[in-house]
Amino acid sequence: MFGNLSERLSDTFKNLRGKGKLSAADIDGTLRDIRRALLEADVALEVVKTFTGKVRDRALGDEVSKALNPAQQVVQIVNDELKAILGGEARKLSFSKNPPTVIMLAGLQGSGKTTLAGKLAKWLKEQGHTPLLVAADLQRPNAVTQLQVLGEKVGVPVFAPEAGNGVGNPVKVSQDSIAFAKKQQYSVVIVDTAGRLGVDEEMMKQARDIRAAVNPDEVLFVVDSMLGQDAVNVAKAFHDGVGVTGVVLTKLDGDSRGGAALSVATVTGAPILFSSTGEGLDAFEPFYPDRMASRILDMGDILTLIEQAQKNFDEEESKRLAEKLAKEEFTLQDFLEQMQQLKKMGNMKNLLGMLPGVGQMKKQLEEFDEREITRTEAIIYSMTPLERNNPKVLNGSRRMRIAKGSGTSVTEVNQLVNRFEQAAKVMKTMARGGVPNIPGTNPVLAGGTVGGGFMGGKKRNDKKKKGSKSGNPAKRAAENAGLSFGSEKSDGSGSAFGL
C-alpha cells in the first residue's frame, strides 16, 4: 500500500545523511520533498499542511540543532508526527459493562463491510467472546446469504430473519437482534448495515435510525483504503451524518497510494481501530499507529511479526525442533512442518514487508512467487518417509520419480535438496553457537581477507598478477588462465562470494 510513499521518503532522508549540521535550507528542502510525496500519495491537503508545519517547527528547534546526529533526529520527528496523524496511541474496542456489546458497521457499498463483519467476528471469537452477526443489509442482492456463508466459515451464528434483496425492515431486524442476543447470552452483536454506491440522505437516515434503535457501543466506519481523497470526503459525511467512534481500513494490501489511511483519522477525529490486509478471514489485525508509521518509513514492524509468530507457531514443536537441531537431526520432514507453520502466519509478501529495510528490495519482493511454497510442499509430499528423513538416499531414479509425482522437473527437485542442505548447515552452525558463513553476508573470509565476503566485494591481494608475455596467442591465453587459477588457489582467501 505505502510502497511508493516509503520509497520517496527513504530517498529524501538519504540526502540528509552525512551532514554534521542541518541548515534551515536543508530542512526546507527536505520538507518540500516530504510535502510532494504526501500529496502524490493522495493525503488530504489540510493534513499535509498541519503535518509539515509541525515537523518544521520541531526540526528548526534545539531538538535537532543540538543532536549528535541531526539527520536521524529529523527522521525521528517525522516518525512521531506520522504516528500523530494516524491517531497517536492505539485504542481498543469499548465493551459494554452490561452485555451484549453492540458494534454497528457503516460505509459505502463495496468497501468490504460484510467480509469485515466475518473477520471481526472470528477475531472476537479468538479473544474469548461469543459474537452474533446480524444481517441488517437488506438492500444489496445476496448480502444476507454472503453473511450466512461467512458466519458458517468462522463458526459464528447469524441473526437473519429476513431474506433481504430489497425486502424487510433493517431497523426492526437490528432491534430484534438485541433482544435475541440477550436471551441467548451473546457477548457481542455485530450489525452489518446497508451501503450505497454514493452518500445519499436515504442511506444516512437508515443508518441514523438503526443507531437510535440499537444504541451501539461502537460505530465503525469501514473505508476502502484505495479510494484516496474520496475516502476522506465519505468519512466526513458519515462522521457528520451518523457519528463515528472508530475507523476500519480495508484493502491495505492494494497497490493504491494510501492517502486515506494518513488522512481519515485526522479528518474525522475518530481513531483507526483495525485494518484488513487481504481477502482471507485471518487477514485482519488491530491498528497500531506507531507500527504503521514505522512501516511507512521502511523501519519495519517487528512487533507485529513476533505476535504473528507467537500466535501461529507451536511452542512444543519449536522445542522439539531445537533439540533436533542440537543433535544435527534436521530432516526434510521438519523442513516441511516449519514451512507449513510459516504459511499459517499469512501472506509471505506481507510478512516480508514487516522487515526493516525491505523497501530497498521492492523489486525482489514484488517478484516473490507464493506458489513456490506450494511446489516445495508437493515435492516433499512425493517423497517416501525414508527419503524425507534421509535425503542422502535420493539417487537419480528416486529424484525422477519424485519429479513426476509432484508435477515438477528433476532440476527443481535438485534445487530443493541443495537449498535444504545449505539451510541445514546454517542451522547446525547456529545451534552450536557459531556464526554461519552465508554467501554474500560474511565480511570476514576463512583466509582472513576483509571485503571478499560481500556479494560483489573485491578480494584484496597485495601481489600483482603478471600476465604471460609469450608471443604465441594460444600459449599466452593458456598461461594467463593457469596463472589466474593458480593464484586463486594459492591465495587461500576464497572467492568474492565468500565460498
Salt bridges, closest charged atoms under 4 A:
GLU7 OE1 - LYS362 NZ 3.36
ASP11 OD1 - LYS14 NZ 3.75
ASP26 OD1 - LYS19 NZ 2.93
ASP28 OD1 - ARG56 NE 2.82
ASP33 OD1 - ARG36 NH1 3.34
GLU40 OE1 - ARG8 NH1 2.36
ASP42 OD2 - ARG257 NH2 3.36
GLU46 OE2 - LYS236 NZ 3.47
ASP62 OD2 - LYS66 NZ 3.90
GLU63 OE2 - ARG58 NH2 2.67
ASP80 OD2 - ARG58 NH2 3.24
GLU81 OE2 - ARG58 NH1 3.12
GLU89 OE2 - LYS83 NZ 3.37
GLU126 OE2 - LYS122 NZ 2.67
ASP137 OD2 - ARG140 NE 3.71
ASP176 OD2 - LYS172 NZ 2.82
ASP200 OD2 - ARG196 NE 3.73
GLU201 OE2 - ARG208 NH2 2.59
GLU202 OE2 - ARG196 NH2 3.47
ASP209 OD2 - LYS205 NZ 3.05
GLU218 OE2 - ARG91 NH1 3.06
ASP224 OD2 - LYS251 NZ 3.13
ASP282 OD1 - LYS122 NZ 2.50
GLU285 OE2 - ARG295 NH2 3.14
ASP301 OD2 - ARG295 NH2 2.83
GLU307 OE2 - ARG291 NH2 2.86
GLU315 OE2 - LYS319 NZ 3.98
GLU317 OE2 - ARG320 NH2 2.46
GLU328 OE2 - ARG432 NH2 2.03
ASP334 OD1 - ARG320 NH2 3.43
ASP334 OD2 - LYS324 NZ 2.95
GLU337 OE1 - ARG320 NH2 2.90
ASP369 OD1 - ARG371 NE 3.12
ASP369 OD2 - ARG375 NH2 3.09
GLU372 OE1 - ARG375 NH2 3.01
GLU372 OE2 - ARG419 NH2 3.86
GLU377 OE1 - LYS343 NZ 3.00
GLU387 OE2 - ARG398 NH1 2.79
GLU387 OE1 - ARG401 NH2 2.75
GLU479 OE2 - LYS475 NZ 3.97
GLU488 OE2 - LYS459 NZ 3.22
